[in-house]
Amino acid sequence: MFSVSVTNIQTYGLYYSIINYKANNDSGIVTQKNIQLNNLPAFDGLAAVRHGNGRDWWVIFKDYDPTPPYTLNNKFYVYLVNENGPILQHTQNVGNLFNDNGGHFMFNNDGTKYLPVTYRGVVEYFDFDRCTGFFSNPTVIEPTRNAQPYPYYNSLALSPDETKLYVSAYSQYSTLGGTDSCISLI
């Protein structure tokens, strides 16, 4: 199980715990807890997708700068999880520059598209190579806003045929037309 710490400077970072889900009459038991992979201030969200080999996994982590002047970045940390555990495979700078600490990341159903939305209005998607773990072809739908009012995009979902992206916001100032919006991806 992977988690991020976003509220305490002493515990910032990406963590994982090992769970034996068969133990305790299939109720599960944590065998190792909160193993730190990095100590970076974390975007409040993670995404994972199965590797192209069908066995391993990719976990995507994004940091942010919590101190003024709040440096923008587009750096993603790509971890490979295999039988030896998680390891930082590479970092990649791709897409829109932003410095949000919240929003949502997701992959489409087959893991070939990666979609982030952020509090300050970023809506974009990338192609993702499930064999190499690299992003390509960034498509910015809505860039970072540098001033308020921010739309506070906090979640997203794809239609079953993946032609529409639904974005949820908790601000009356959403530029996509309200608190829940739909963007055509055709």
C-alpha positions as CSV (number, residue, x, y, z in Angstrom):
1,M,0.0,0.0,0.0
2,F,1.4,3.4,-1.0
3,S,0.7,6.7,0.8
4,V,1.9,10.3,0.8
5,S,2.4,12.6,3.8
6,V,1.4,16.2,2.9
7,T,0.8,18.0,6.2
8,N,3.9,17.5,8.4
9,I,7.3,18.8,7.4
10,Q,9.0,16.1,9.5
11,T,7.2,13.3,7.7
12,Y,6.8,14.6,4.1
13,G,7.3,12.0,1.4
14,L,6.2,8.8,-0.3
15,Y,5.7,5.8,1.9
16,Y,4.7,2.2,1.5
17,S,3.5,-0.6,3.7
18,I,3.6,-4.3,3.1
19,I,0.3,-6.1,3.9
20,N,-0.2,-9.9,3.9
21,Y,-3.8,-9.9,2.8
22,K,-4.1,-13.7,3.4
23,A,-3.2,-13.6,7.1
24,N,-5.6,-13.4,9.9
25,N,-8.3,-15.5,8.2
26,D,-8.1,-13.4,5.0
27,S,-8.6,-10.2,7.1
28,G,-5.0,-9.2,6.4
29,I,-2.2,-7.9,8.6
30,V,0.4,-5.2,8.1
31,T,3.8,-6.8,8.2
32,Q,5.9,-3.6,7.6
33,K,4.6,-0.1,8.0
34,N,5.5,3.3,6.6
35,I,8.7,2.6,4.8
36,Q,9.9,5.9,3.4
37,L,10.9,6.1,-0.3
38,N,11.5,9.9,-0.4
39,N,11.1,12.9,1.9
40,L,9.8,15.4,-0.6
41,P,6.7,17.6,0.0
42,A,4.0,15.6,-1.9
43,F,1.2,16.4,-4.2
44,D,-1.9,15.0,-2.4
45,G,-2.4,12.1,-4.8
46,L,-0.9,9.1,-6.4
47,A,-1.6,6.9,-9.4
48,A,-0.6,3.4,-10.2
49,V,-0.9,1.2,-13.3
50,R,0.1,-2.3,-14.2
51,H,3.4,-2.6,-16.1
52,G,3.2,-3.8,-19.7
53,N,4.6,-7.2,-18.6
54,G,1.4,-7.9,-16.7
55,R,3.3,-8.6,-13.4
56,D,4.9,-5.4,-12.1
57,W,3.4,-2.0,-11.4
58,W,4.2,1.7,-12.0
59,V,3.5,4.2,-9.2
60,I,3.5,8.0,-10.1
61,F,4.5,10.6,-7.5
62,K,4.6,14.4,-7.9
63,D,6.2,16.8,-5.5
64,Y,5.5,20.5,-4.9
65,D,7.2,23.5,-3.3
66,P,5.5,24.5,-0.1
67,T,7.5,27.7,0.5
68,P,7.3,31.1,-1.3
69,P,7.9,31.8,-4.1
70,Y,6.3,28.4,-4.8
71,T,8.5,27.2,-7.7
72,L,6.5,25.7,-10.5
73,N,7.6,22.3,-11.9
74,N,6.5,19.5,-14.1
75,K,8.6,16.8,-12.6
76,F,7.1,13.3,-12.1
77,Y,8.7,10.5,-10.1
78,V,8.2,7.1,-11.7
79,Y,8.6,4.1,-9.4
80,L,8.7,0.6,-10.6
81,V,7.3,-2.0,-8.2
82,N,8.4,-5.6,-8.8
83,E,9.3,-8.7,-6.7
84,N,12.2,-6.7,-5.2
85,G,10.0,-3.9,-4.0
86,P,9.6,-0.3,-5.2
87,I,12.5,1.6,-6.7
88,L,12.7,5.0,-8.3
89,Q,13.0,4.1,-12.0
90,H,13.4,7.7,-13.3
91,T,12.0,11.2,-13.1
92,Q,10.6,13.0,-16.1
93,N,9.7,16.7,-16.7
94,V,6.7,16.7,-18.9
95,G,3.5,18.8,-19.5
96,N,2.2,21.9,-17.8
97,L,4.2,23.6,-15.0
98,F,2.3,23.7,-11.7
99,N,2.8,23.8,-8.0
100,D,-0.4,22.6,-6.6
101,N,-0.5,20.3,-3.6
102,G,-3.9,18.8,-4.4
103,G,-6.1,17.5,-7.1
104,H,-6.4,14.0,-8.7
105,F,-4.3,11.7,-10.9
106,M,-5.7,8.7,-12.8
107,F,-5.0,6.4,-15.7
108,N,-7.5,5.3,-18.3
109,N,-8.7,1.7,-18.4
110,D,-5.8,0.3,-20.4
111,G,-3.2,2.4,-18.7
112,T,-2.0,4.2,-21.9
113,K,-3.3,7.7,-20.8
114,Y,-2.4,9.6,-17.7
115,L,-4.7,12.4,-16.6
116,P,-4.0,15.0,-13.8
117,V,-6.2,17.8,-12.6
118,T,-5.2,20.2,-9.9
119,Y,-6.8,22.8,-7.5
120,R,-5.3,25.7,-9.5
121,G,-7.0,24.5,-12.8
122,V,-4.6,22.2,-14.6
123,V,-6.4,19.7,-16.8
124,E,-4.2,17.7,-19.1
125,Y,-3.4,14.3,-20.3
126,F,-0.3,12.3,-21.6
127,D,0.3,9.1,-23.4
128,F,2.0,6.6,-21.1
129,D,4.2,3.7,-22.2
130,R,3.4,0.8,-19.8
131,C,6.7,-1.0,-20.7
132,T,9.1,1.9,-20.2
133,G,7.2,4.1,-17.8
134,F,7.7,7.2,-19.9
135,F,5.2,9.9,-20.7
136,S,4.8,11.5,-24.1
137,N,2.5,13.8,-26.1
138,P,1.3,16.1,-23.3
139,T,-2.0,17.8,-24.2
140,V,-3.0,20.8,-22.0
141,I,-6.7,21.3,-21.8
142,E,-6.5,24.0,-19.2
143,P,-3.2,25.5,-17.9
144,T,-2.2,26.5,-14.4
145,R,-3.8,29.7,-13.1
146,N,-1.4,32.2,-11.6
147,A,-4.0,34.1,-9.6
148,Q,-7.3,33.5,-7.9
149,P,-10.1,32.6,-8.3
150,Y,-8.9,29.0,-8.6
151,P,-11.4,26.4,-9.8
152,Y,-10.2,23.8,-7.2
153,Y,-10.5,20.8,-9.5
154,N,-10.5,17.8,-7.1
155,S,-11.5,14.8,-9.1
156,L,-12.0,13.4,-12.6
157,A,-13.4,10.5,-14.4
158,L,-13.6,9.2,-18.0
159,S,-16.7,8.1,-19.8
160,P,-16.8,4.4,-20.6
161,D,-15.9,5.0,-24.2
162,E,-13.2,7.5,-23.1
163,T,-14.4,10.3,-25.3
164,K,-15.4,12.5,-22.4
165,L,-13.6,13.7,-19.3
166,Y,-15.7,14.7,-16.3
167,V,-14.0,17.1,-13.9
168,S,-15.3,18.0,-10.4
169,A,-14.6,21.3,-8.7
170,Y,-15.6,22.8,-5.4
171,S,-15.7,26.4,-6.4
172,Q,-18.4,28.5,-8.1
173,Y,-15.7,29.9,-10.2
174,S,-15.0,26.8,-12.4
175,T,-14.2,27.9,-15.9
176,L,-15.6,24.7,-17.2
177,G,-19.1,25.8,-16.3
178,G,-20.0,25.1,-12.7
179,T,-19.1,22.6,-10.1
180,D,-19.2,19.5,-12.3
181,S,-18.1,19.8,-15.9
182,C,-17.6,17.6,-19.0
183,I,-14.9,18.0,-21.6
184,S,-15.0,16.2,-24.9
185,L,-11.8,14.4,-25.7
186,I,-12.7,13.4,-29.3
